[in-house]
Amino acid sequence: MRSSHLKGLAMVVLLVVLSLFVFMGCGGQKEESNDDIKYLIGMSQANLVEPWRVKMTEEIKEEAEKHDNLKVIFTDAAGNNAKQVKDVEELLTEGIDLLIISPNDSKALTPVVAKAYQNIPVIVLDRAVEGYDYTLYIGPDNNMIGRQAGAHVVELLKNKGGKVLEIQGLSGSPPVLGRSEGFREIIDKNSKIDLTASIYADWQSDIAEDKVNLLKDNLSGVSVIFAQNDHMAYGAYKAMTANGINGIKYVGIDGLEGENGGIDLVKKGILESTFRCPTGGKESIIYAIDILNQIKGIPKKIILKSSIITKDNADQFLNENKKTSKEHERNITPVLGYAIVGNESMWRSANTQSIKTAAAESGIELITVECESSQQKQIDAIRSFIKQKVDVIAFSPIVETGWDEVLKEAKSAGIPVICSDRSLRVKDDSLETTFIGSDFIEEGRRAARWLEGKFSDSSNVNIVELTGTVGSTPAIERGSGFLEVIGKNKKFNIIRSESADFLKVEGKKVMNDILNSESRKIDVVYSHNDDMAFGAIEAIEKHGLLPGKDIVIVSIDGVKSAFQLMMAGKLNCTVECNPLLGNQLMKAVNDYMNGKELPVKIITSEGVFPQESAKKEIVNRKY
């Protein structure tokens, strides 16, 4: 049916492959001798059929060409897992210094990525592999993009509601699952919106056009078509208009430049909007060079920003995207204002010292204000930084909400705000420039997974949960991540969940009250941080019980004292929450001052440490 289109597409792909890839290196315009090459990078691409992936590879090539001492070898797996595994193995035999891979399938590529990681740094793009055997992951937050698209569709339909068609990409792929889940999370809250149908079009315009053609008689009254990429949205548009069906609003994702890219389609009025989904290609080379040069502050994950593009801002976006650097009418030495939460725990003390040390080493002037665990004092500190005209403001929000007004003041003053280790919730996402810290939800999941293994042979497990400060991001997300895993297994029961404000003294008091009042047997204490667990251990001992034996204890933070208690048999497992964020924060400040766009999230590297690993790992604890 679409033979002419497919032939044209095949020719385009063939030309791209011949011109850029098939183990072809790229660097400067001239042919380099081996003596000129300092670093050899291998790039394993999942396929070159999707325009978004073609763009990713073009970005890698363009960024690499800025460095005369760098050569990149490209491969195309053509959507075949076995071929991509072979591609990676062949790249390793080429003696590459670093591997960049965009996996065709997360699970299938995990072993070969882990194999490469044993010997060289590995950057994973777009689809994360299973586990953490890689140096850095760079990609979008597909769930967030889906939620943004859902909120936009709700806005387009206003109070009238209407019918919506969803066009998904490749069935079962992580981007499809994330985008659809986020989209439906928002749409399902509006009873006036009817998700009439959902189809798969494998990211291809022609497939979307064919499938919409087949469905056209069932799409009467559809007001919005949401496609998970612009290419499929364009295919749907062609199908509907060819059948004389007009007046539909089309929403896509990708926001690529060029003819019939998402931005062009928005400017032509074909798409109502598109959501920019950065490929990470440019960023992968920037971070690859930093990794190879052993620059401090390399995180574990980089989550790239997405933003809506409409007719109103399309030209502005294109102009901004063409800028290669940012002009700063500020100090030569960057000035960072940091509002310190307070000395709530050993973790916080290590975190604060890390920031002070890194600032001194980076040549950044640091102005700090001690806020004594008070939100109002943090707000006052931020306002004082605005008056002092600092270059960047950073803080760890004591709670998630209540920041809109003061952050609007910072935005009006042109000062970016970085959230360190705790995130916030504001109506305007642009009020927060980036978040640097841990994945608190994943920390909760890791604690739960460890418990599943520990109690694999048990039939009933009663859990007491000691939560952090009510309303704080770590408390909310460590609780939800834990429940997400534990809730799937009926043998686990959270019989009590009480806040102890992340403090040892409160952990002891709360645990003592629970032991005095609770008649049910307690098998596990899950504590949102180590300090509360330390207090709980003292309370348990006071009641004549053996912590670590009579009651299993798992906590989060991974401070040195936790390892000492594990060696003493009183704590069973600690999930690391790395407080040493100073280098990442200073790198973000310097990157911003040098005109680089900061990602929406910068996630640090962390691990899980059971009791049996304590003796070996304690020597590595710096906090």
Buried (B, 14 or more C-beta within 10 A) or exposed (E): EBEEBEEEBEEBBEEBBEEBBEEBBBBBEEEBEEEBBBBBBBBBBBBBBBBBBBBBBBBBBEBBBBBBEBBBBBBBBBBBBEBBBBBBEBBBEEEBBBBBBBBBBBEBBBBBBBBBBEEBBBBBBBBBBEEBBBBBBBBBBBBBBBBBBBBBBBEBBEEEBBBBBBBBBBEEBBBBBBBBEBBBBBBEEBEEBBBBBBBBBBBBBBBBBBBBBEBBEEBEEBBBBBBBBBBBBBBBBBBBEEEEBEEBBBBBBBBBEEEBBBBBBBBEEBBBBBBBBBBBBBBBBBBBBBBBEEEEBBBBBBBBBBBBBBEEBBEEBBEEEEEEEEEBEBEEEBBBBBBBBBEBBBBBBBBBBBBBBBBEEBEBBBBBBBBEBBBEBBBBBBBBBBEEEBBBBBBBBBBBEBBBEBBBBBBEEEBBBBBBBBBBBBEEEEBBBBBBBBBBBBBBBBBBBBBBEBBEEEEEBBBBBBBBBEBBBBBBBBBBBBBEBBEEEEEBBBBBBBBBBBBBBBBBBBBBEBBEEEEEEBBBBBBBBBBBBBBBBBBBEEEEBEBBEEBBBBBBBBBBBBBBBBEEEBBBBBBBBBBBBBBBBBBBBBBBBEEBBBBBBBBBBBEBBBBEBBEEBBEEBEB
